[in-house]
Amino acid sequence: MEKSIFGIGLFLGAVAIRHGFDSGCRKAELLAINDSDLYHSKLVRFYTRIGFKAVYEVTGSSIGDSAHQLVWGGVGTRMDASIEELLFKWCSRFKPKTDLL
């Protein structure tokens, strides 16, 4: 595998998205964890750029956040994306490039 600016983390995410699609899932969910304001804002921008949309802010300040914190393990911005849209938008990044001579 040639070096990528995306790194292994994004590759594993792409594999998980494809597995979800093959398993019949239609929606991908994640939590942009809020460990620090600077890093959190970078995560939200990055995930928005790749196709996720913010759906809920888990702050831990309400009893309703308890379930989110149990599932996600922290506070932050809950984000969703259509798996089909992610695959359509990003599939060309993961296809091998062939040289036509």
CORRAWO-V481054 format. One record per residue. N is the residue number from 0. OMEGA is omega in whole degrees, 0 to 359 (NA if undefined). BURIAL is 1 if it has 24 or more other ideal C-beta (glycine too) atoms within 12 Angstrom, else 0. Layout:
# CORRAWO-V481054
n->[N:N]
omega->[OMEGA:OMEGA]
burial->[BURIAL:BURIAL]
This chain:
# CORRAWO-V481054
n->[0:1:2:3:4:5:6:7:8:9:10:11:12:13:14:15:16:17:18:19:20:21:22:23:24:25:26:27:28:29:30:31:32:33:34:35:36:37:38:39:40:41:42:43:44:45:46:47:48:49:50:51:52:53:54:55:56:57:58:59:60:61:62:63:64:65:66:67:68:69:70:71:72:73:74:75:76:77:78:79:80:81:82:83:84:85:86:87:88:89:90:91:92:93:94:95:96:97:98:99:100]
omega->[179:182:182:175:183:180:184:180:180:177:178:175:178:177:179:178:179:178:177:179:180:181:177:178:179:185:173:180:175:175:172:188:181:175:176:183:182:182:179:180:177:178:181:178:181:182:176:180:181:172:179:178:178:180:183:177:178:184:183:184:180:179:178:179:182:179:178:181:176:181:189:176:179:177:180:182:176:184:179:174:173:180:180:179:177:180:180:183:191:186:182:179:185:176:177:178:179:177:177:181:NA]
burial->[0:0:0:0:0:0:0:0:0:0:0:0:1:1:0:0:1:0:0:0:1:0:0:0:0:0:0:1:1:1:1:1:1:1:0:0:0:0:0:1:0:0:1:1:0:0:1:0:0:1:1:1:0:0:0:1:0:1:0:0:0:0:0:0:0:0:0:1:0:0:0:0:0:0:1:1:1:1:1:1:1:0:1:0:0:1:1:0:0:1:0:0:0:0:0:0:0:0:0:0:0]
